[in-house]
Amino acid sequence: MDTNYIMTIVIVTLFSLILFLAVIYSLFILFNHRFHDHNNMFILNICLNIISTCIYFIIYFIMFYFNYSRLYALNTCNVLFYASLIAGSQVPFSFVTFSIHRYCSIVHYGKPFFKTKRWIGICIASQWIGVCIISLPYAFRKQSVSIY
């Protein structure tokens, strides 16, 4: 058997397992009303980031194995690179966002704004927008691509 084939199967299987576990954990948070608090909304955001990252990398490694690079030569190479940067940085940035929320809620304990759903929405939205903006220069990069 081909080594690339075995590695692709192992990687896709691991990402599929992570995807399945993240979906199950997200469903527990969504459907159990005891878990509808501020911290679990950030954990749900982390799970959604893990889900989107796993879906992207499953598709990426399957495309890599079957050598679909010819289809994505000039027009979508930058888009794939941009999506790879977003998928790879969403999870760490979601932990940073959760840490900033915890810091603000502990240091500014007396301020009611840091206990509202609006603050949680601002944190999560700024995380998604921030990652898209930080990765944006790679969408417009110029490179010479050789076609087989």
C-alpha positions in Angstrom: 0.0 0.0 0.0 1.0 3.6 -0.6 2.3 5.5 2.4 0.3 8.6 1.5 -2.8 6.6 1.3 -2.3 5.2 4.8 -1.5 8.6 6.3 -4.5 10.1 4.6 -6.8 7.5 6.1 -5.3 7.9 9.5 -5.5 11.7 9.4 -9.1 11.7 8.0 -10.1 9.1 10.6 -8.7 11.2 13.5 -10.3 14.4 12.2 -13.6 12.6 11.8 -13.4 11.3 15.4 -12.6 14.8 16.7 -15.5 16.1 14.5 -17.9 13.5 16.0 -16.9 14.2 19.6 -17.2 18.0 19.1 -20.7 17.6 17.6 -21.8 15.4 20.5 -20.4 17.9 23.1 -22.1 20.8 21.3 -25.4 19.0 21.3 -25.2 18.5 25.0 -24.6 22.2 25.5 -27.4 23.2 23.1 -30.1 20.8 24.3 -29.5 20.8 28.1 -30.8 24.0 29.6 -28.6 23.7 32.7 -25.6 24.4 30.4 -26.9 27.7 29.1 -24.5 30.0 30.9 -21.9 32.4 29.8 -18.9 30.1 30.0 -20.6 27.3 28.1 -21.4 29.7 25.2 -17.7 30.2 24.8 -17.1 26.5 25.0 -19.8 26.1 22.3 -17.9 28.6 20.2 -14.7 26.6 20.6 -16.7 23.4 19.6 -18.0 25.2 16.5 -14.5 26.3 15.6 -13.3 22.7 16.0 -16.1 21.5 13.8 -15.4 23.9 11.0 -11.6 23.3 11.3 -12.1 19.5 11.1 -14.4 19.8 8.1 -11.9 21.9 6.3 -9.0 19.7 7.0 -10.9 16.5 6.1 -11.7 18.0 2.7 -8.2 19.3 2.4 -6.4 16.0 3.0 -8.8 14.1 0.7 -8.1 16.7 -2.0 -4.4 16.4 -1.3 -4.4 12.7 -1.7 -6.3 12.7 -4.9 -4.2 15.5 -6.3 -6.8 18.0 -7.0 -4.2 20.7 -7.2 -4.6 21.0 -11.0 -8.2 22.1 -10.5 -7.2 24.8 -8.1 -4.1 26.1 -9.8 -4.4 29.8 -10.5 -7.8 31.1 -9.3 -8.4 29.3 -6.0 -5.0 28.6 -4.6 -5.1 31.9 -2.6 -8.6 31.1 -1.5 -7.5 27.6 -0.2 -4.5 29.2 1.5 -6.7 31.9 3.1 -9.2 29.2 4.3 -6.3 27.1 5.7 -5.1 30.1 7.7 -8.6 30.8 9.0 -9.2 27.1 9.9 -5.8 26.8 11.6 -6.1 29.9 13.7 -9.8 29.9 14.8 -9.4 27.4 17.7 -6.4 29.3 19.3 -8.1 32.6 18.9 -11.3 31.2 20.5 -9.2 30.3 23.6 -7.8 33.8 23.6 -11.3 35.2 23.4 -12.4 33.1 26.3 -9.4 34.1 28.3 -10.1 37.8 27.6 -13.7 37.3 28.7 -12.6 35.6 31.9 -10.0 38.3 32.6 -12.6 41.1 32.1 -15.2 39.3 34.2 -12.8 38.8 37.1 -10.9 42.1 37.1 -14.1 44.2 36.4 -16.3 42.1 38.6 -18.5 45.0 39.6 -19.4 46.2 36.1 -22.6 44.6 34.9 -21.6 45.0 31.2 -19.2 42.1 31.4 -21.9 39.8 32.6 -24.3 40.4 29.7 -25.0 38.4 26.5 -24.1 41.5 24.5 -20.5 41.2 25.9 -20.4 37.6 24.9 -21.6 38.4 21.4 -19.0 41.1 21.0 -16.2 38.8 22.1 -17.2 36.0 19.8 -18.0 38.3 16.8 -14.7 40.1 17.3 -12.9 36.8 17.3 -14.4 35.7 14.0 -13.9 39.1 12.4 -10.4 39.4 13.8 -9.2 36.1 12.4 -10.7 36.9 9.0 -9.0 40.3 8.9 -5.6 38.9 10.2 -5.6 36.3 7.4 -6.8 38.6 4.7 -3.4 39.6 3.3 -2.9 36.0 2.2 -6.0 36.2 0.0 -4.4 38.9 -2.1 -0.8 37.6 -2.3 0.8 37.2 -5.7 2.6 34.1 -6.6 3.7 32.2 -9.7 2.1 28.9 -9.9 3.3 26.2 -12.3 0.7 24.0 -13.9 1.8 20.5 -14.5 
